[in-house]
Amino acid sequence: MKTVLTKCFALILMISLLIACMTAIVSAQDMNYQPQRSVEEALAQAESAAGGSIATNRIYFRMPRLDSWYSRYGVYQDRYYAGIYWWNGSVIPQSYPGYHASVDHYDQGIYYADVPTDVINVIWNNGFFAGQSENPDVFDQHCQTVNINIEGAYAGDYETLPEGSPDPNNMDGCIFIVDPDPEITTSQYLPNRPYSGDWYVYYGDGCYGSYATTSDHFISFEANCLNPDHFDKKGNHIGGDHIQPPVVPGESFIYGDADCDGEVTILDATVIQRVLIDMNREPFNEKAADVNGNGLDITDATLIRRFEAKMIDRFPVENETANG
């Protein structure tokens, strides 16, 4: 009899685990997705496989100073990151939003990517993609640019580059600056019309202008810098270090809010299940997820489910905090 009961219990446990895994996979369709690696990591892997180096061009991107672009869903390793995606050429990302870009000047919101020379179009984004999430908070905070041509520019191709790009065959050393006022649409796939913009030559330290440093029209970084954030109200150039970086969500959190969306729902339990079976998930707050106060385990997911079902009105860790 004990043997039969043991086998039944094992079968029930196996079915429960299977259901939990299936729930996690299905619910993942509703979750925002972040890049899983950086451009550098992808290039290194591709070069290792190819047994040689891959020629690249370095392009820059300035994250616009708009709240919509600096979303908590795009926070990675305690920083806001830009994502970059392309679907042509080599080292193509497996899925959108592509790769994490590298940081050139965080306080200025300047990012860059060393893109293979055979890539002709890219899309910059704010580091995550919500898909067709039913959570309006997640959905509305996704931002991206239009498809951007990076093949280079000749004189007259862009009003912002009167003499073209430094190398007319590519945009190496150039920066894409978005138009901060996109037209709003009601697309079921994107909350906002993708941001358009213009190319400039990047001088460094957040400065950009219309002429290459080799041009007769280039006087100095300060004289040619067009970044409006680098000037005081009198028009004096003061550089970029005065700009404060965006505030990354800190230690303030809600117990049970594992996915950092500001509320405790059944999705938080699902997120914990995904983490426990090594399915990567960002953003994830382990401190908020540890609702029993003894480390992350399946009990935390169970407690959140009970809380969601109103079987309990607070978590064990909150009782400990109140009594401590």
Residue pairs with C-beta under 8 A, 6 or more apart in sequence:
20 273
21 273
21 277
23 270
23 273
24 270
24 273
24 274
24 277
24 279
27 267
27 270
28 274
28 279
29 131
30 131
30 133
30 134
30 135
30 267
31 133
31 138
31 259
31 267
31 271
31 281
32 73
32 128
32 129
32 130
32 131
32 133
32 138
32 142
33 95
33 96
33 97
33 128
33 129
33 130
33 131
34 73
34 74
34 76
34 83
34 97
34 127
34 128
34 282
34 283
35 76
35 81
35 83
35 93
35 97
35 98
35 99
35 100
35 127
36 280
37 99
37 100
38 99
38 100
38 101
38 102
39 84
39 99
39 100
39 101
39 102
39 113
39 114
39 115
40 102
40 114
41 99
42 91
42 93
42 99
43 54
43 56
43 91
43 114
43 116
46 54
46 90
46 91
47 53
47 54
54 90
54 91
54 116
55 116
55 117
56 114
56 115
56 116
56 117
57 114
57 115
57 117
57 150
57 170
57 171
57 172
58 112
58 113
58 114
58 115
58 172
58 173
59 112
59 113
59 115
59 122
59 150
59 171
59 172
59 174
59 175
59 176
60 104
60 110
60 111
60 112
60 173
60 174
60 175
60 176
60 202
60 208
61 82
61 84
61 101
61 110
61 111
61 112
61 113
61 124
61 175
61 176
62 108
62 109
62 110
62 111
62 175
62 176
62 177
62 178
62 206
62 208
63 69
63 70
63 80
63 82
63 109
63 110
63 111
63 126
64 109
64 178
64 180
64 195
65 109
65 180
65 229
66 143
66 180
68 126
68 140
68 141
68 143
68 192
69 126
69 143
70 80
70 126
70 246
71 126
71 127
71 128
71 141
71 142
71 143
72 141
72 249
72 260
72 283
73 127
73 128
73 130
73 138
73 141
73 142
73 260
73 283
74 80
74 81
74 83
74 126
74 127
74 128
74 141
75 81
75 127
75 248
75 249
75 282
75 283
76 100
76 127
76 282
78 248
79 103
79 106
79 248
80 109
80 126
80 127
80 246
80 248
81 100
81 101
81 103
81 111
81 127
82 100
82 101
82 111
82 124
82 125
82 126
82 127
83 97
83 98
83 99
83 100
83 101
83 124
83 125
83 126
83 127
83 128
84 98
84 99
84 101
84 111
84 113
84 115
84 122
84 123
84 124
84 125
85 93
85 96
85 97
85 98
85 99
85 122
85 123
85 125
86 92
86 93
86 98
86 115
86 119
86 121
86 122
86 123
87 121
88 118
88 119
88 120
88 121
89 115
89 116
89 117
89 118
89 119
89 120
90 116
90 118
90 119
91 116
93 99
96 123
96 125
96 129
97 125
97 127
97 128
97 129
97 144
98 123
98 125
99 113
100 127
101 111
101 112
101 113
101 124
102 111
102 112
102 113
102 114
103 110
103 111
104 110
104 111
104 112
104 204
105 205
105 206
105 240
106 245
107 206
107 240
107 241
107 243
107 244
107 245
108 205
108 206
108 229
108 240
108 243
109 246
110 175
110 202
110 206
111 124
113 122
115 122
115 150
117 170
119 150
120 149
120 150
120 151
121 147
121 148
121 149
121 150
122 147
122 148
122 150
123 144
123 145
123 146
123 147
123 148
123 194
124 144
124 145
124 148
124 176
124 178
125 142
125 143
125 144
125 145
126 141
126 142
126 143
126 144
128 142
128 282
129 142
130 138
130 139
130 141
130 142
132 139
132 188
132 189
133 139
135 261
137 261
137 262
138 261
139 191
140 191
142 190
142 191
143 192
143 195
144 190
144 194
144 195
145 176
145 178
145 194
145 195
145 196
145 197
146 194
146 195
146 196
146 197
147 194
148 176
148 197
150 170
150 171
151 169
151 170
151 171
152 164
152 165
152 167
152 168
152 169
152 170
152 171
153 161
153 164
153 165
153 168
153 171
153 199
154 164
154 168
155 161
155 162
155 163
155 164
156 162
156 164
157 164
158 164
158 198
158 199
159 198
160 198
160 199
160 200
160 210
161 174
161 199
161 200
161 201
161 210
162 210
162 211
162 217
163 211
163 212
163 215
163 217
165 171
165 172
165 173
165 174
165 199
165 201
165 212
166 172
166 173
166 174
166 201
166 212
166 214
167 173
171 199
173 201
173 202
173 212
174 199
174 200
174 201
174 202
175 199
175 200
175 201
175 202
175 208
176 197
176 198
176 199
177 197
177 198
177 199
177 200
177 208
178 195
178 196
178 197
179 195
179 196
179 197
179 198
180 195
182 192
182 193
182 194
182 195
182 196
183 193
184 192
184 193
185 192
185 193
187 193
200 208
200 209
200 210
200 226
201 208
201 209
201 210
201 211
201 212
201 213
202 208
203 209
203 213
203 221
203 224
203 225
204 221
205 221
205 239
205 240
206 227
206 229
206 230
206 239
206 240
206 243
207 221
207 222
207 224
207 225
207 227
207 230
207 240
208 225
208 226
208 227
209 218
209 224
209 225
209 226
210 217
210 224
210 226
211 217
211 218
211 224
212 218
217 224
218 224
222 237
225 237
227 240
229 240
229 243
230 237
230 238
230 239
230 240
231 237
231 238
232 238
249 260
253 260
253 285
253 287
253 288
254 262
254 263
254 264
254 288
255 264
255 288
255 291
255 315
255 317
255 318
256 264
256 268
256 288
256 289
256 291
256 303
256 304
256 307
256 315
257 263
257 264
257 268
257 285
257 288
258 268
258 269
258 271
258 272
258 284
258 285
258 286
258 288
258 289
258 300
258 304
259 267
259 268
259 271
259 281
259 283
259 284
259 285
260 283
260 284
260 285
260 288
261 267
264 304
264 307
264 308
265 308
266 304
266 305
266 308
268 289
268 304
269 300
269 301
269 302
269 304
269 305
269 308
270 301
271 281
271 284
271 289
272 289
272 296
272 298
272 300
272 301
272 304
273 298
273 301
274 281
275 281
275 284
275 286
275 289
275 296
276 296
276 297
276 298
276 301
286 296
289 296
289 300
290 296
290 300
290 317
291 300
291 303
291 304
291 307
291 315
291 316
291 317
291 318
292 299
292 300
292 303
292 315
292 316
292 317
293 316
293 317
293 320
303 312
303 315
303 316
306 312
307 313
307 314
307 315
